Amino acid sequence: MIRETAYPMKLDRTFSVAPMIDWTDRHDRYFLRLISKRALLYTEMITTGALVFGDRDRYLRFNEEEHPVALQLGGADPAVLADCALMGQDYGYDEINLNVGCPSDRVQSGRFGACLMAEPGLVRDCVKAMREAVTIPVTVKCRIGIDDQDSEKDLATFIDVVADGGCTTFIVHARKAWLQGLSPKENREIPPLDYDRVRRLKENNPELTIVLNGGLTTMEQISDQLSWADGVMVGREAYTNPYFLATVDADFYGEPTSPLSRYDIALAMQDYADQQVELGVPIKSITRHILGLFNGMPGARAWRRFISENAPRAEPGAQIIRQALAFAPAEFADDSPASMRG
């Protein structure tokens, strides 16, 4: 079924949550949307093969409450990517993003992800094909370099060539990727961050939208980088410490309303879980995303332990989340996000 996208073509990219494999599925995105109404959310990477040969609805369906939400694709065939981008648009996504940053061996074997940085002409052709197939934005997420192809000139060449295909928005992870010798986890931590290189990329391409990704963990950091970047993208911090997003709407979008408390979010997720379990979704598929809700608060460990131990064997209708709230201190029922700033 073709749906109309809920957001305008020009999305506000001031703050976004990164696509994270096995993490940012539709249940996690529903949860994050309860905390921030304005942050731009991304799916985990979905390969073109999964959409062409697998259960398309399983991979593409999402909750309408998730808007604005972008679909990240992994692939390297322009024609197939164009078909999959159109699928995404038909399902109602607000943006199509091409993964040119994942360094895993599995992704490399399919000739996509970060290894595509060595083939800017192919990335250009992929972008061009997708842009011709859809009317929603098509963007690229990349690294600052790969292996020994990591000079500032190499990055500039990659951006110039891909921009010729019509891409005007680049989300740049400010680390290079080692395609051999480092695991995906190590590639997120060992190569040093180089925000200045991304800043110079923006200075040299003022007409492009440049979103900074990598290593951002505090609102102070983010505010500093937004002095030059068109937006920031936060990954692991937004997953492991999700209430981190509680100040995003007020700090970066000027929203006057207060976010929901942790307690209210937990209760809303219990209601959501009840609905999903009736549709056949195991409750553990939902509860695994909310373990960090009380991160840093008294009772957080007991909250995580109760859910982790009980959700996997819970019967349909079990009030696991509501029961786990017994371990969270009552004074945080009306917690203020002001304490989360910094």
N, C-alpha and C positions, 0 to 999 in steps of 0.2 A: 504494500500500500504506500502510495506517495503522500508524504506529509509536507506541510509548509514549515520551513525553518522558523523558529520562534524569535530569532535575533537578527538584527540588521547585518548587511554584508560586512561592514567595518566593525569588527569585534574589539572590545576594550581589552587589551592584552596587558594591562598594568600588572596584574598578578594572576598567575596560573599555577596549577598543580600538574606536575610532570606525568607523562605516561610511564607506568611502571609495571612490567610483566608480572603476572600473578597477583598483583596488588590492586590496581585501579580498575577493578571490574565494576559492573553496574551497582552492586550492593555498596561498595566502598564510595562510589560517587554520590549515591543517594545520601549516605551518611555525611560526607563532606559538605553537601549542599545544605544540610541542616545547620551547619556551623557558619558558612559563608554563602550568601545569596549571589555574590557578584564575581567571585573568582572563576576564571575560565578553567574547566575541567577537561581532561584528556582520557581517552580509553587506554588500556594497555595496548601494546602493538598487536595488530591482527594481520596475519600474513594473507597475501592474495590467494595462496593455495587453500587456506582454510575457508575462504569465502566462495571460491570457485568449486571446490570439491566437498566441502563440509556442510554442516547445518548452518546456513546463512542467518537464520533468525536467532539461533543460539548466540552467535557472535555479535550481532548488530542490534538486537533489541535493547532498549533502555527505558528508564523512567522519564516521563515528560518533565518532572521536577528538576532533572539534571541540567537543563539548559542554563547558560550556554555550555555546550559540550562538543568537543572535537574528536574525530575519529583518526587514530594514527594507523597508517598502513605500512606493512613491510613487503617490499617487492622490488623487481628491477625490470619488468617487462612493461614498456609504455602502454601497449594496448590493453593488457590485463589490468594494470593499475587504473586505467581510464574506466574500465568496466566496474571495478570495485569502488572507485570514487563515486560513480553514479549510484551504485547500490547505497553507499553511505548517505548521499544526498536524498535519495528516495526514502530512507528511513528517518530523515529529519535532522541529521547532524549539521552543526553550524560551521564546520571547517573540516578539511581533509589535510592531514599532516603526513609527510613522507619521512620515514625513519632512515636517516643517514648517519646514525650515531651509535647503534648497538654493536659491540665488538665480539659477541659470543661466537664460538666456533660453529654452532648450529646455523646461525644467521649467515655467517661467511660462506658456508657450504651452499647456501641458496643464492649467493652473489648479491646480497643486499645488506642493509645496515651500514656500519662505518666503512666497510671496504669500498663502498660506492664513492667515497671521497676521492679515490684514485681515478674515478671515471666521471668527471664533471659533465662531459658531453652527454653521457647516458642519463644522468640526473636531470639535466636540462630537458632532454626529450621526454622523460617521465612526467616532469612538471607540465610541460607544454601539452601533452596528451590529456592529462587530468584536467587542466584548465579549460581545454576545449570541450570536455565532457560535462562539466558542472558549472553552476553559476555561483556556488559558495567559494570562499577563499581556499586556496591551496598553498600550504606552507611547507617549509623544510626544517627539520631538526638535525643538526650536525655537530661535530666536534671542531676544535681549532686545528686539528691535524691528525695524521695517522703515521705510525712508524717513523721512518726517516723523511717522510713528506710532511713536514711540520713547520716550515718557515712561514713568516708573515706573508711572503709573496705567494706561497702555495695556497694559503687561505684566501687571499685576495683574488687569485685566479679562479678558484672554485666558486666563490660568491659571484664574480663577474659572469662566468659562463652560465651558471644556473639562473641568475637574474635575467639573462637573455631569453630564457624559456618562459618568462612572465612571473617568476616568483619575486614578491616584494617583501616577504616576511621570513626572516631566518631566526630560529631559536638556536642559540649557540651555547653548547656545553663548553665551558672555559677550560677544558682539559683535552690534551691529545689522547688518542687511543692506541695502545699497543695491540696489534692484531695477533701477535704471537708472543707467548711468554707470560701474559697476565690473564687472569680470569676476569669475567665481567665485574665481579665485586672489587677486585684489585684495580680495575680500570676506572672505578668510581672514586678511588681513594689515593692511589700511588702517584699517578702523573700529577705534577703540581698545577694548581689553579693559576690562570693568567688572565685576570679580569682586564688588565690594561690592554692586552691584545684585542679583546672584544671591543673595548672602548674606542681604540684607534680604528677598528673596522667601522664602527658607527660614524666616527668623525670623517672618515674617507668616503662614506656612502650615506650622506644625510637623507637621501630620498628613500632609503630602505628602512623598514621596521626591524629593529634588532632587539631581541629578547634574550636576556642573560640567564643562563642556567649553570648550576654547579656550586655546591658548598654553602649555600645560603641557609642560615639557621636562626637568624634573629631579625626582628623588625628594624633594628638600627642598621644592620648591614644592608637590608633591602632598601631602606630609605636613602642610604648613601649612594647605592648603585643606580637608583631611579633618578639621580641628578643628571645622568647622561643616557641611560638605557631607556628604550621605549616600553620596557616591561621586564619583569622577572618571572622565572619559573622555579618553583620549589619542589623538591622531590621527597627524599626520605624523611625530612623533618615533618612534612605535612602528613605522613603516614604514621610514623611512630609517636608523634606528639600532635594529634589532629586539632586539639583545641587551640593550638598555635594560630589557627585561621580565624579565631574569634574576633580579632581586632581589624581584620583586613578590610571589611566593608566601611568601617568608620575612618580608618587611617588613610586608605588609598582611594576610596570612592565617595567620601563625604556623606555616607549614609547616617542619618540621625538616630535610627532605631538601634536598640540594644540587641545583641545576639541571644539566642537561647542559652540557658544554663546547661551545665553538663547533665544535671538530673533530667531536665526536660528533653534533652537530646536522647538520653538513654531510654526514656519512656516512649519517645517517638520511634526509636529503633525497635522497641518491643512490638509496637503496633505494626510496623513495617514487616518485622519477622513473622508475625502471626499471619499476615496476608500472604507472604511468600511461601511459608510452610504449607498453606492450603493449596498452593499451586505445585507442590512437590519439591520445593527447594529445601535441602537440609539446613537446619538452623545454624550449624557450624559454618556454613558458607557465608553467613552474615555476621555472626558474632566474632569471627577471627579479625574482622576489620576494626572493631571498636575496642580492642584490648587497651589501646593507649589513651582512651578518653580521659582518664584521671591521672595521666602521666605527671609525676612530680607532686602529687597530692597524697595526704595521708590515706591509707587504705587502698592505694593503687595496686599494690602487689596482691592483696587478697582478692580484689576485684578481678584481676587477670587470672589468678589461679582458679577461682570458682568457675569462671566462664570456660577456661581451657579444659578443666577436668570434667565439667558437666555437659557442655554443649555437644561433644561428639556422640554421647549416648542418650541424648534427650529424646523423649517421645514427642510426637506432634502435639502442639498445644502447651508445651512446657514454657513457663514464664522465667526462663533462665536469666534474661537481662534484668527483669524486675527484681528477681531474687538476689542478683549480684549487687544491686544497689544497697543492700543491707550492710555491705562492707565499705561503702563510701560515706564519709562523714556528712552529717545532716547540714552542717553549716555551709556546705558547698552547693546546696540546692538552689541558692540564689547568688551563686558566685558571680563576681564582676570580672569582665575581661580586662579591666584596667590593670589588674595584677599581672597579666600576661605580657604586657609591653616590655620592650627592652631586648 
